[in-house]
Amino acid sequence: MSITQNTVGTSATTLYTSSGTSATSVVYLMNDHSADVTIQLHIVKNAGTASTSNKIVKNLIITAADTYVMDLEKLLLDNGDMIQASSDVDAVVHATVVHIEI
């Protein structure tokens, strides 16, 4: 297993790009801000861009100093597929993606 970490910006930020075929086991999104933040989460096909058609989480509010954990469902990604996110506040949501090549 490997981890990838990144800080979410106000525009689409790539949290993880699959190298080969991979599966995620968990995605953590931690709000390090003193106020609530709202995030969007996308699963983007290789060479694609974040859009309404690939959004999997819309307007998720993460309360101040809290963490959202996405671990109930595994994501299977092909080479070049990406997990991207954006937040309404820049550089306060920190993401950790745990993944494994299959």
Secondary structure, 3 states (H helix, E strand, C coil): CEEEEEEECCCCEEEEECCCCEEEEEEEEEECCCCCEEEEEEEECCCCCCCHHHEEEEEEEECCCCEEEECCCCCEECCCCEEEEEECCCCCEEEEEEEEEC
